[in-house]
Amino acid sequence: MCYSREEILGHTIMEIFPGIETTYFFLKLKKCLEDRISFKMENPFTFRDGKTEWYLLSVYPVSEGAFILSRDITERKEKEARELGVTLENARLFEEEKKRFSELNCWCKKA
């Protein structure tokens, strides 16, 4: 179930999506806002009803904060998973592990 305009306006992303500050997306968003660097990434999103869909996120810094363009790529991800002989959930878990590795790599470079 998507959020209505009224449910989103006037709220922070942390209020709408509790726990988002612990995600790889939020790390990239923070870097975008601080360093004024745009980025793209594929990211799963689990809705309130438990359904998970995949989105291609294009994020750009703007004077008001960030402009986030999202495109539903669930069908493509499902096709890729079928071709690999895995479930979409396993593909999501693999993507999460890749992101964790990337976060660790970034942290190690800073240390």
Protein Blocks (a to p, Z undefined) as FASTA:
>chain_A
ZZdfklmgopafklmmghklmpmklmmmmmmmmnopacddddddddfkopacdddddddd
dfklpacddddfklmmmmmmmmnopafklmmmmmmmmmmmmmmmmmmmmZZ
